[in-house]
Amino acid sequence: MDVGTTPAPVATPSLAPIKPEVRSAIEAEYDAASPKKRASMARTPGAVGDVVRQRAQEYKRAEKLDRK
């Protein structure tokens, strides 16, 4: 995956009760964060942490597809 690109949104169900605009803001913060900040965000409990962990999984899936 090219540096600076973000994975395309994947339609995955989430149990986090978050408005789409709030989810987008959390994802944007994650996308702009350093690896250290991303790790810290992933440890956040609750819905914010759920969104961050889901975003991290999207990156992992995108990286696997790029390797093929």
PyMOL commands that set and color helices and strands:
alter all, ss='L'
color gray80, all
select helices_A, chain A and resi 20-32+35-42+46-67
alter helices_A, ss='H'
color red, helices_A
deselect
rebuild
show_as cartoon
